[in-house]
Amino acid sequence: MRWGRTLVVFALGSLLCSGAFAAFRVANLVVVPTAASTPGLYGSNWHTDIEIMNVDSVDIDVQIVLLKCCGVENVTSFEDIANSLGGRESEGFGKVDTKLAGIKPGQTVYLSDVVQFGWGDSVKGSLLVFAYEAGTLMTTTPPGGNPKLILVNSRTYSLGTNAENNTTTFGTQVPGLPWYDYIDPAQTTKGYDHAEFTGLTENTAYRTAVGLVNVSDRLTTLYVTLTLNAADGTKIAEEFVQLPPLAMEQYDKAIISLFAKTAEDNITGATLKVAIESYVTGAQNPAPALMAYVTRMDNVTNDPVYLEQAFTKELPWDCVFNGKCTATATGLGLGKVRGAQAHLRPPVPRLSR
């Protein structure tokens, strides 16, 4: 489309089990799966803008962390607030944009080219967007602030010029995903242990990228299975990927680079299943969690289409909107919902000794 670390236990209601409500975008930690400030294939030049709305009832601060791609060890970087983008210089952020401090209820802030501003050029990855009550980052126990709710949207686009040498952009919306909208290996009976994608294409006209983000705790490594199927449902190929803690990987021209096919195979309209095969952890209470995405791009214009992870269960709409939850819970296997879930907390300044 063209446009001109610590952990916290966050108790969920019985309906907010993993991945159950992909259209519900609000959370105190929102993940933008892909963001960039980098040149790409076929002369593309990728950049990302982000919008953050305070949907809570008090002023908030926002902190943004980049999980860098690809093959990068992100845990050490995550734990140092000097690698984060925030709104208050006094809190030790490596980059500061004062718009991220004291955001009022109902207010939206817009950051242009956020990756370039925060982390420079030739960088891509996933953004972790944390929100907490303004001024509380170091006042809570443990530190990390009093969590508050935000809604996040982003747009990633390729910069170019037209025949008149005017700047043009081809881009796609990439909505922020709430932290609880993840692939969970424990949710096999409920169908939230894998995600599906449609429309993967690799030929001379289009290319497809596949992205994976380990949003588990900082001690959990994921082993991921990716199954590529033809439009008629027959298996084309299957691959296995290891994702260390907080790793982010993107496979450009994935049908070629990951699944060992060629453009001449002219694979069109394929589907992809992404699942956690297993995990290894040193955490006492591990929280294995995976997010995935697909982008399909035109090789001439670099116009991208973002394909969001989808779960293959119907939204329990009668429960969500009408409060009739007993039958729905039984049918979806929600009667035994896991307990309080742990997720990442924002990095905080290291105390001097």
C-alpha positions in Angstrom: 0.0 0.0 0.0 1.3 3.5 -0.8 1.4 6.2 1.8 2.5 10.2 1.0 14.5 -7.9 32.7 13.2 -9.3 35.1 10.0 -11.3 35.1 6.7 -10.4 36.4 3.7 -12.6 37.0 0.8 -11.1 35.2 -2.5 -12.8 36.2 -4.9 -13.4 33.3 -8.6 -13.9 33.4 -9.7 -17.4 32.6 -10.4 -16.5 29.0 -7.1 -14.9 28.1 -5.3 -18.2 27.4 -2.5 -18.2 24.8 -3.4 -17.0 21.4 -7.1 -17.2 22.0 -8.0 -13.7 20.9 -5.6 -12.5 18.2 -7.8 -9.5 17.4 -7.4 -8.2 21.0 -4.3 -6.0 20.7 -4.1 -4.3 24.1 -1.4 -5.2 26.7 1.4 -3.7 28.8 3.9 -5.5 26.6 3.3 -5.4 22.9 5.6 -7.0 20.3 6.1 -5.5 16.8 7.4 -8.7 15.1 9.4 -6.9 12.4 10.9 -3.5 12.1 13.9 -2.2 10.2 16.3 0.5 9.0 18.2 -1.3 6.4 18.7 -1.9 2.7 17.2 -5.1 1.4 16.9 -7.2 -1.7 16.1 -5.8 -5.2 17.1 -2.3 -4.2 14.6 -2.0 -1.3 15.3 0.3 1.6 13.3 -0.6 4.6 12.2 1.7 7.4 9.6 1.6 10.2 7.3 4.1 11.8 5.4 3.3 15.0 2.2 4.6 16.8 1.6 4.0 20.5 -1.7 4.9 22.1 -2.3 5.1 25.9 -5.6 3.2 26.4 -5.2 3.2 30.2 -6.6 5.7 32.7 -3.3 7.3 33.9 -0.2 8.9 32.4 2.3 6.3 31.2 5.9 6.0 30.1 7.0 3.7 27.3 10.3 1.8 26.8 11.2 0.2 23.5 13.7 -2.7 23.2 15.0 -4.1 19.9 15.6 -7.8 19.6 18.1 -7.7 16.7 18.1 -10.1 13.8 19.9 -12.4 12.8 22.1 -14.8 14.7 22.5 -12.2 17.4 22.7 -12.9 21.1 20.1 -10.6 22.5 19.9 -11.5 26.2 22.9 -9.4 27.3 21.7 -6.4 25.2 18.2 -6.8 26.6 19.4 -6.6 30.2 21.2 -3.3 29.7 18.9 -0.3 29.6 21.5 1.6 27.7 20.3 -0.4 24.7 16.7 0.8 25.1 14.8 3.7 23.8 12.8 5.6 26.4 11.5 9.0 27.4 13.5 10.0 30.5 17.2 10.8 30.2 17.6 10.4 34.0 16.7 6.7 33.8 19.7 5.7 31.7 18.3 5.0 28.3 20.8 4.9 25.4 18.4 6.9 23.3 15.8 9.3 24.5 12.6 10.7 22.8 10.7 12.8 25.3 7.4 11.9 23.6 7.7 8.5 25.3 7.4 10.0 28.8 4.1 11.1 30.4 1.8 10.0 27.6 -1.7 11.0 28.7 -4.8 8.8 28.6 -6.1 8.6 25.1 -3.0 10.2 23.6 -1.1 8.7 20.7 2.6 9.3 20.0 4.1 8.8 16.6 7.8 7.9 16.0 9.2 8.1 12.5 12.0 5.8 11.5 12.1 4.4 15.0 14.8 1.8 14.4 17.2 4.3 12.7 16.7 6.8 15.6 17.2 4.2 18.3 19.7 1.8 16.9 21.1 3.2 13.7 21.2 1.9 10.1 21.6 -1.6 8.7 19.6 -3.0 11.5 16.4 -5.1 11.6 14.6 -7.1 14.3 11.6 -7.1 16.6 10.4 -4.3 18.9 9.3 -5.0 22.5 7.2 -2.1 23.6 6.7 -1.8 27.4 4.2 0.5 29.1 4.1 1.4 32.8 2.7 4.2 34.9 4.7 7.4 34.4 7.6 7.8 36.7 7.3 4.3 38.3 10.2 2.4 36.6 12.3 2.3 39.7 9.6 2.6 42.4 8.1 -0.8 42.2 9.2 -4.1 43.7 10.7 -5.6 41.7 11.7 -2.6 39.6 10.1 -2.3 36.2 7.1 0.0 36.8 3.4 -0.4 37.4 2.2 -2.1 34.1 -0.3 -0.1 32.0 -2.1 -0.8 28.7 -1.2 0.4 25.3 -2.3 -0.2 21.7 0.5 -0.3 19.1 0.6 -0.1 15.3 3.5 0.2 12.9 4.2 0.6 9.3 7.3 -0.8 7.5 8.0 0.6 4.1 10.6 0.7 1.3 11.8 4.2 0.4 12.3 5.0 -3.3 12.0 7.7 -5.9 9.7 8.1 -8.9 10.5 9.3 -12.4 10.2 12.9 -11.2 12.8 12.1 -8.4 10.1 12.5 -5.7 10.3 10.3 -2.7 7.9 7.4 -2.7 7.1 4.6 -0.2 5.6 1.2 -0.6 4.7 -0.2 2.8 2.5 -2.5 4.9 0.9 -2.2 8.3 2.4 -4.5 11.0 0.1 -4.4 14.1 1.6 -4.9 17.5 0.8 -8.2 19.1 0.0 -8.4 22.8 2.4 -10.5 24.7 -0.2 -13.2 25.3 -0.8 -13.8 21.6 1.9 -16.4 21.2 2.4 -20.0 20.1 2.4 -22.2 23.2 3.6 -25.8 23.1 1.4 -26.6 26.2 -1.8 -25.7 24.3 -2.0 -28.7 21.9 -5.6 -29.7 22.8 -6.8 -26.1 22.3 -5.0 -25.6 19.0 -2.8 -22.8 20.1 0.4 -24.8 19.9 0.9 -23.8 16.2 0.1 -21.0 13.8 -0.8 -21.1 10.1 0.0 -18.8 7.2 -1.4 -18.7 3.7 -0.3 -17.1 0.4 3.5 -17.9 0.5 4.9 -17.4 -3.0 8.4 -17.6 -4.5 8.9 -17.1 -8.2 10.4 -14.5 -10.5 7.7 -12.0 -9.6 7.4 -12.4 -5.8 9.5 -13.4 -2.8 8.5 -14.4 0.7 10.3 -13.9 4.0 9.6 -15.8 7.2 10.3 -14.4 10.7 10.5 -16.0 14.1 10.7 -14.4 17.5 11.5 -16.1 20.8 9.5 -14.1 23.4 10.0 -16.6 26.2 11.8 -15.9 29.4 15.5 -15.2 29.2 16.6 -18.8 29.8 14.5 -20.8 27.3 15.7 -22.0 23.9 13.0 -23.1 21.4 13.2 -25.8 18.7 10.8 -24.8 16.0 9.2 -26.9 13.2 8.3 -25.2 10.0 6.1 -27.2 7.5 5.6 -25.8 4.0 2.6 -27.2 2.1 1.3 -26.7 -1.4 -2.1 -25.0 -1.9 -3.6 -28.5 -2.4 -2.4 -29.5 1.1 0.5 -31.8 0.1 3.8 -31.4 2.0 6.5 -29.6 0.1 9.2 -29.5 2.7 9.8 -29.4 6.5 12.7 -27.7 8.4 13.7 -27.3 12.0 15.2 -24.2 13.6 16.8 -23.5 16.9 16.0 -20.2 18.6 18.1 -19.2 21.6 16.6 -17.0 24.3 15.2 -13.7 22.9 16.5 -14.6 19.4 14.9 -13.1 16.3 15.5 -14.7 12.9 14.2 -13.6 9.4 14.7 -15.9 6.4 14.6 -13.8 3.3 13.4 -15.7 0.2 12.5 -18.4 2.7 11.2 -20.9 0.2 14.7 -20.9 -1.3 16.9 -20.2 1.7 15.1 -22.3 4.3 13.2 -24.9 2.3 15.9 -25.4 -0.5 13.5 -24.7 -3.4 14.1 -22.5 -6.4 12.3 -19.6 -8.1 11.8 -21.9 -11.1 9.7 -24.2 -8.9 7.1 -21.4 -9.1 5.6 -22.1 -5.7 2.4 -20.1 -5.4 -0.2 -19.8 -2.7 1.6 -22.2 -0.4 0.8 -22.5 3.4 3.1 -22.7 6.3 2.6 -24.3 9.7 4.9 -23.1 12.6 5.1 -25.0 15.8 7.4 -25.4 18.8 8.7 -29.0 18.6 10.4 -28.8 22.0 12.4 -26.5 24.3 15.3 -26.4 26.7 15.3 -24.1 29.7 17.2 -23.2 32.8 14.2 -21.3 34.2 12.4 -22.5 37.3 9.1 -21.6 35.8 9.7 -21.5 32.0 7.4 -19.6 29.7 8.1 -21.0 26.2 6.6 -18.5 23.7 7.0 -18.0 20.0 5.7 -15.4 17.6 6.0 -15.7 13.8 5.2 -13.7 10.7 5.4 -13.8 6.9 5.9 -11.0 4.4 5.4 -11.4 0.6 7.0 -8.8 -1.6 6.8 -7.7 -5.2 10.3 -8.1 -6.8 9.8 -5.0 -9.1 8.1 -2.5 -6.8 9.1 -4.0 -3.4 5.5 -3.5 -2.3 5.1 -5.8 0.8 2.1 -7.7 2.2 2.3 -8.6 5.8 0.8 -12.0 6.7 -0.1 -12.4 10.4 0.0 -15.6 12.4 -3.4 -17.2 12.6 -4.7 -19.9 15.0 -7.0 -22.5 13.6 -9.7 -22.3 16.3 -12.9 -20.2 16.2 -13.0 -17.3 18.5 -15.4 -18.2 21.4 -17.5 -15.2 20.5 -20.6 -16.2 22.5 -18.4 -16.3 25.6 -16.5 -13.1 24.9 -19.4 -10.9 23.8 -22.4 -12.5 25.6 -20.9 -14.0 28.7 -22.1 -17.5 27.8 -18.9 -19.3 28.6 -19.7 -22.7 30.0 -20.4 -24.5 26.7 -17.6 -22.6 24.9 -15.1 -23.4 27.6 -16.0 -27.1 27.4 -15.9 -27.2 23.6 -12.5 -25.5 23.4 -11.0 -27.3 26.3 -10.7 -24.1 28.3 -11.9 -25.6 31.5 -8.3 -26.2 32.6 -6.7 -22.8 31.9 -3.1 -22.5 33.1 -2.3 -20.3 36.0 -0.7 -16.9 36.1 1.7 -16.5 33.2 5.1 -14.9 33.5 6.4 -12.6 30.8 9.3 -10.2 30.3 9.6 -7.0 32.3 11.3 -3.9 31.0 15.0 -3.5 31.6 16.0 -1.2 34.5 19.1 0.8 35.4 21.8 -1.2 37.2 22.2 -0.1 40.7 25.7 1.1 41.7 27.5 -0.6 44.5 
